[in-house]
Amino acid sequence: MSRIYAVTTNVSLGTGGAIDLLSIQPASNRPVTLRGYRLSQQTNISDANEKDIRVTCRRMGATFTVGSGGTAQTASAPLEDAGTTVWAATVRTGDTTVATTSGTNQILDDNCWNTRNTPYEMWWPDKIFCPKAKNTEGLVVRLETTLGVSTTASLTFWFEEE
């Protein structure tokens, strides 16, 4: 039976380059599906600070190595029942050293978030379109754009684990 989990975090989107907003490394025999996410920023709301930020969703195959500099998220119960199994995947947010792979680094989704339009939400129209990963692979939502000014963001990701 699959379960849907929410990952929430508050991160600083610095000015040093790409950031892995989310990375999920599935556990053995527990594939994951990214269902959607919400990005909102809370510190730079003005015309002068308006930015268009490129956000990609990637599936990294073969040897997937999570990034560093962020936060390992504590496993939590699914949204539908707090008394059942917590997720088994390794979930990280806000890594300033990005994840790598020795295999294919496939961009599954490529979007632009205008920071004045906050929050920005991404949902796939049907489960068949959702980014997926299995054991030895990883799913990454990456901020590709280097920001000119440090920005604090509230992020929520929803993923399903089989």
Residue, then its C-alpha position, 0 to 999 in steps of 0.5 A: m500500500s502506498r502512502i503520501y508524505a509531506v516534507t516541509t522546511n524553511v531554507s536560506l536560498g543563498t547566492g553561492g550557486a545551485i541548491d538541492l531544495l529536496s533530494i529523496q533516495p528511495a529505500s530498497n523495494r520502496p520506490v518513490t513518486l514526487r506528487g507536487y511541491r510548493l515554493s514560497q519566499q518571504t524576504n524579498i517582496s518588491d519590484a527590485n528583488e523580483k527574480d525568475i528562478r529556474v527549478t528542475c526535477r531530476r532523476m539520477g541513476a546508478t550510484f546516487t550520492v546525496g548532497s551536503g550542507g543542508t538538513a536530513q529530514t526526520a521520517s514522519a508519518p503519512l498525511e492520511d494516518a499519523g499512526t502508521t509507518v513513517w517513510a523509509a527513504t533518505v530525505r534531505t533539504g537545502d543542500t548547498t553541495v548538490a547531489t551527484t550520480s555516476g549514471t544518467n542525470q535526467i531532467l524530468d521537469d524544468n520550470c521557472w519560478n518568479t519570486r513575486n508570484t509566491p507561492y509557486e505550486m507544481w502539480w503533475p496532472d496525473k500520476i503517470f506524469c509524476p517523477k519517479a525513482k527506485n532503489t539506487e536512484g534519486l529524485v532531486v528538486r534543484l534550484e538552478t539559478t544563482l540568486g543575487v540576494s539571500t532569500t528565505a523560503s518556505l518549501t513543502f514537498w509531497f511524495e508517495e512511497e510504495 
